[in-house]
Every structure is written in C-alpha cells, then in structure tokens.
Amino acid sequence: MPHLEAVHTPPTRADVWSVSNTHCRVHYLLLAEAEPDLLCRALNLFALQFLTPQQVNVQRQDELLSIDIVMDGLSWHRAQVIAEKLRNLISVCSVELQAADAAWDEPVQAAG
C-alpha cells in the first residue's frame, strides 16, 4: 500500500475575503415589515463578523421600516454577501446595495 503524501497545489481562485482586495464604503437600503426584533436581526449580521456600521438610520412608516446602513471597509464581494443574507431575513421586503455617496460623509447642520 503506498504512503499518503501531502499534495501542495496553489489555490485556483482568488481569496475574496483577503485584506488586499479593494475596500469601499457601501450603503444598504432595507425595506421591511415593522417587527420588533428586525433591527436586531439585521445588525447582528454585521456584529457576527465584528463589523460596526458607520451610520444607521431607521424610520417607521405605518407597518414598514426603512433602514439605511452605511458600512466602511468592505470589499464589494463581501458587501454583496451580506446584502444577500439581509434579503434572507424573515420580514425583509427588499434590500438595495449601492456605493455610498459623499452626502453621507457630511455632518448634518442644525438650523439655528
């Protein structure tokens, strides 16, 4: 019986989670049923990966929640994977993912 030998072959595809991949700021736009635990379930998807959003805005409109989440430092592929996980949450009607625009970078000025 032949001895087992370790086979060393180079990886055949790129490591999409690698820190050397280009990172960007993304904006998630969620529309969901106004369930008491939905915000926790959505933000938990980021927390499980030790990610903290730059900005979160939630507004309730009748029976729907509009949730905007801005996240920095993700590769586009990783952002898409998280968006797909958000889409799979119960009560989520839609998730839109886009590159964050400069308007989120500017602080809101209080009228006075």
C-alpha atoms as an extended CHARMM CRD file, in Angstrom:
* protein
*
       112  EXT
         1         1  MET       CA              0.0000000000        0.0000000000        0.0000000000  PROA      1               0.0000000000
         2         2  PRO       CA              1.5140000000        3.3920000000       -0.9670000000  PROA      2               0.0000000000
         3         3  HSD       CA              2.2090000000        6.0140000000        1.6720000000  PROA      3               0.0000000000
         4         4  LEU       CA             -0.0340000000        9.0630000000        1.8140000000  PROA      4               0.0000000000
         5         5  GLU       CA              1.6480000000       12.1860000000        0.5810000000  PROA      5               0.0000000000
         6         6  ALA       CA              0.5910000000       15.7770000000        1.0460000000  PROA      6               0.0000000000
         7         7  VAL       CA             -0.3160000000       17.4240000000       -2.2200000000  PROA      7               0.0000000000
         8         8  HSD       CA              0.6090000000       21.0760000000       -2.4150000000  PROA      8               0.0000000000
         9         9  THR       CA             -1.3100000000       22.8330000000       -5.1380000000  PROA      9               0.0000000000
        10        10  PRO       CA             -1.7740000000       26.5770000000       -5.4600000000  PROA      10              0.0000000000
        11        11  PRO       CA             -5.2860000000       27.8950000000       -4.8610000000  PROA      11              0.0000000000
        12        12  THR       CA             -7.3130000000       28.0030000000       -8.0550000000  PROA      12              0.0000000000
        13        13  ARG       CA             -9.3480000000       31.0920000000       -7.1930000000  PROA      13              0.0000000000
        14        14  ALA       CA             -8.7150000000       34.4040000000       -5.5030000000  PROA      14              0.0000000000
        15        15  ASP       CA             -9.3710000000       34.7820000000       -1.8140000000  PROA      15              0.0000000000
        16        16  VAL       CA            -12.2640000000       37.2520000000       -1.9230000000  PROA      16              0.0000000000
        17        17  TRP       CA            -12.0070000000       37.9600000000        1.8310000000  PROA      17              0.0000000000
        18        18  SER       CA             -8.3620000000       38.9690000000        1.5770000000  PROA      18              0.0000000000
        19        19  VAL       CA             -7.4130000000       42.3180000000        3.1130000000  PROA      19              0.0000000000
        20        20  SER       CA             -5.5150000000       43.1560000000       -0.0760000000  PROA      20              0.0000000000
        21        21  ASN       CA             -8.8100000000       43.4630000000       -2.0080000000  PROA      21              0.0000000000
        22        22  THR       CA            -10.0490000000       46.9950000000       -2.5910000000  PROA      22              0.0000000000
        23        23  HSD       CA            -12.3560000000       48.1880000000        0.1620000000  PROA      23              0.0000000000
        24        24  CYS       CA            -15.1850000000       50.6270000000       -0.2550000000  PROA      24              0.0000000000
        25        25  ARG       CA            -17.9770000000       52.3740000000        1.6360000000  PROA      25              0.0000000000
        26        26  VAL       CA            -21.3900000000       50.8720000000        0.9450000000  PROA      26              0.0000000000
        27        27  HSD       CA            -24.9650000000       51.8800000000        1.6480000000  PROA      27              0.0000000000
        28        28  TYR       CA            -27.6340000000       49.2760000000        2.3750000000  PROA      28              0.0000000000
        29        29  LEU       CA            -31.2690000000       50.3400000000        1.8900000000  PROA      29              0.0000000000
        30        30  LEU       CA            -33.7240000000       47.9340000000        3.5090000000  PROA      30              0.0000000000
        31        31  LEU       CA            -37.4990000000       47.9480000000        3.4580000000  PROA      31              0.0000000000
        32        32  ALA       CA            -39.0980000000       45.5290000000        5.9110000000  PROA      32              0.0000000000
        33        33  GLU       CA            -42.1720000000       44.7940000000        7.9480000000  PROA      33              0.0000000000
        34        34  ALA       CA            -42.1300000000       46.6580000000       11.2710000000  PROA      34              0.0000000000
        35        35  GLU       CA            -41.3220000000       43.6830000000       13.5020000000  PROA      35              0.0000000000
        36        36  PRO       CA            -39.8890000000       44.3970000000       16.9850000000  PROA      36              0.0000000000
        37        37  ASP       CA            -36.7800000000       42.2400000000       16.5160000000  PROA      37              0.0000000000
        38        38  LEU       CA            -35.9540000000       43.0400000000       12.8940000000  PROA      38              0.0000000000
        39        39  LEU       CA            -33.4020000000       45.7640000000       13.5600000000  PROA      39              0.0000000000
        40        40  CYS       CA            -31.5160000000       43.4890000000       15.9740000000  PROA      40              0.0000000000
        41        41  ARG       CA            -31.5240000000       40.6150000000       13.4840000000  PROA      41              0.0000000000
        42        42  ALA       CA            -30.2570000000       42.8530000000       10.6650000000  PROA      42              0.0000000000
        43        43  LEU       CA            -27.4790000000       44.4610000000       12.7140000000  PROA      43              0.0000000000
        44        44  ASN       CA            -26.4990000000       41.0580000000       14.1160000000  PROA      44              0.0000000000
        45        45  LEU       CA            -25.3340000000       40.0020000000       10.6450000000  PROA      45              0.0000000000
        46        46  PHE       CA            -22.6550000000       42.7060000000       10.9000000000  PROA      46              0.0000000000
        47        47  ALA       CA            -21.8730000000       42.0200000000       14.5750000000  PROA      47              0.0000000000
        48        48  LEU       CA            -21.2310000000       38.3230000000       13.8830000000  PROA      48              0.0000000000
        49        49  GLN       CA            -18.3790000000       39.4250000000       11.5980000000  PROA      49              0.0000000000
        50        50  PHE       CA            -17.0600000000       42.0110000000       14.1090000000  PROA      50              0.0000000000
        51        51  LEU       CA            -18.2400000000       44.8820000000       11.8960000000  PROA      51              0.0000000000
        52        52  THR       CA            -19.6600000000       48.1340000000       13.2610000000  PROA      52              0.0000000000
        53        53  PRO       CA            -21.6860000000       50.3250000000       10.8790000000  PROA      53              0.0000000000
        54        54  GLN       CA            -20.6120000000       53.9110000000       10.3040000000  PROA      54              0.0000000000
        55        55  GLN       CA            -24.2140000000       55.0830000000       10.3350000000  PROA      55              0.0000000000
        56        56  VAL       CA            -27.6710000000       53.5790000000       10.8850000000  PROA      56              0.0000000000
        57        57  ASN       CA            -30.9510000000       55.3790000000       10.2360000000  PROA      57              0.0000000000
        58        58  VAL       CA            -34.3510000000       53.7750000000       10.8870000000  PROA      58              0.0000000000
        59        59  GLN       CA            -37.7690000000       55.2380000000       10.1800000000  PROA      59              0.0000000000
        60        60  ARG       CA            -41.1390000000       53.6250000000       10.6890000000  PROA      60              0.0000000000
        61        61  GLN       CA            -43.8320000000       54.3580000000        8.1320000000  PROA      61              0.0000000000
        62        62  ASP       CA            -47.0840000000       52.6750000000        9.1510000000  PROA      62              0.0000000000
        63        63  GLU       CA            -46.3470000000       48.9410000000        9.0490000000  PROA      63              0.0000000000
        64        64  LEU       CA            -42.9340000000       49.2340000000        7.3290000000  PROA      64              0.0000000000
        65        65  LEU       CA            -39.4140000000       50.0340000000        8.4790000000  PROA      65              0.0000000000
        66        66  SER       CA            -36.9950000000       51.8790000000        6.2390000000  PROA      66              0.0000000000
        67        67  ILE       CA            -33.4400000000       51.0770000000        7.3510000000  PROA      67              0.0000000000
        68        68  ASP       CA            -30.3120000000       52.7530000000        5.9500000000  PROA      68              0.0000000000
        69        69  ILE       CA            -26.9410000000       51.3040000000        6.9530000000  PROA      69              0.0000000000
        70        70  VAL       CA            -23.5820000000       52.7470000000        5.8910000000  PROA      70              0.0000000000
        71        71  MET       CA            -20.5890000000       50.4490000000        6.2710000000  PROA      71              0.0000000000
        72        72  ASP       CA            -16.9560000000       51.2180000000        5.6190000000  PROA      72              0.0000000000
        73        73  GLY       CA            -14.0580000000       48.8820000000        4.8620000000  PROA      73              0.0000000000
        74        74  LEU       CA            -15.7770000000       46.0570000000        2.9780000000  PROA      74              0.0000000000
        75        75  SER       CA            -14.7950000000       44.5270000000       -0.3180000000  PROA      75              0.0000000000
        76        76  TRP       CA            -17.6100000000       44.7590000000       -2.8470000000  PROA      76              0.0000000000
        77        77  HSD       CA            -17.9660000000       40.9610000000       -2.8200000000  PROA      77              0.0000000000
        78        78  ARG       CA            -18.2980000000       40.8410000000        0.9620000000  PROA      78              0.0000000000
        79        79  ALA       CA            -20.8730000000       43.6520000000        0.8490000000  PROA      79              0.0000000000
        80        80  GLN       CA            -22.8930000000       41.6310000000       -1.6800000000  PROA      80              0.0000000000
        81        81  VAL       CA            -22.7660000000       38.5140000000        0.5150000000  PROA      81              0.0000000000
        82        82  ILE       CA            -24.0760000000       40.4930000000        3.4990000000  PROA      82              0.0000000000
        83        83  ALA       CA            -26.8180000000       42.0110000000        1.3130000000  PROA      83              0.0000000000
        84        84  GLU       CA            -27.9070000000       38.5160000000        0.3070000000  PROA      84              0.0000000000
        85        85  LYS       CA            -28.0450000000       37.4570000000        3.9660000000  PROA      85              0.0000000000
        86        86  LEU       CA            -30.1670000000       40.5360000000        4.7310000000  PROA      86              0.0000000000
        87        87  ARG       CA            -32.5460000000       39.5650000000        1.9100000000  PROA      87              0.0000000000
        88        88  ASN       CA            -32.9810000000       36.1420000000        3.5100000000  PROA      88              0.0000000000
        89        89  LEU       CA            -34.2030000000       37.5380000000        6.8190000000  PROA      89              0.0000000000
        90        90  ILE       CA            -37.8680000000       36.9780000000        7.6090000000  PROA      90              0.0000000000
        91        91  SER       CA            -39.9160000000       40.1990000000        7.2220000000  PROA      91              0.0000000000
        92        92  VAL       CA            -37.4240000000       41.8810000000        4.8400000000  PROA      92              0.0000000000
        93        93  CYS       CA            -39.1970000000       43.0320000000        1.6830000000  PROA      93              0.0000000000
        94        94  SER       CA            -36.2270000000       44.4200000000       -0.2540000000  PROA      94              0.0000000000
        95        95  VAL       CA            -32.5330000000       45.2180000000        0.0650000000  PROA      95              0.0000000000
        96        96  GLU       CA            -30.6790000000       47.5920000000       -2.2080000000  PROA      96              0.0000000000
        97        97  LEU       CA            -26.8820000000       47.8360000000       -2.1250000000  PROA      97              0.0000000000
        98        98  GLN       CA            -25.0030000000       50.7760000000       -3.5780000000  PROA      98              0.0000000000
        99        99  ALA       CA            -21.7110000000       52.5740000000       -3.2250000000  PROA      99              0.0000000000
       100       100  ALA       CA            -22.1650000000       55.2680000000       -0.5550000000  PROA      100             0.0000000000
       101       101  ASP       CA            -22.2510000000       58.8010000000       -1.9000000000  PROA      101             0.0000000000
       102       102  ALA       CA            -20.4720000000       61.8100000000       -0.4430000000  PROA      102             0.0000000000
       103       103  ALA       CA            -23.6840000000       63.1130000000        1.1500000000  PROA      103             0.0000000000
       104       104  TRP       CA            -23.3170000000       60.5460000000        3.9610000000  PROA      104             0.0000000000
       105       105  ASP       CA            -19.8440000000       61.9400000000        4.7470000000  PROA      105             0.0000000000
       106       106  GLU       CA            -21.0920000000       65.4580000000        5.5170000000  PROA      106             0.0000000000
       107       107  PRO       CA            -22.4070000000       66.1220000000        9.0290000000  PROA      107             0.0000000000
       108       108  VAL       CA            -25.9570000000       67.4330000000        9.2970000000  PROA      108             0.0000000000
       109       109  GLN       CA            -26.0500000000       71.1510000000       10.1700000000  PROA      109             0.0000000000
       110       110  ALA       CA            -28.5600000000       72.1420000000       12.8260000000  PROA      110             0.0000000000
       111       111  ALA       CA            -30.6940000000       75.1610000000       11.9700000000  PROA      111             0.0000000000
       112       112  GLY       CA            -30.3550000000       77.8910000000       14.4750000000  PROA      112             0.0000000000
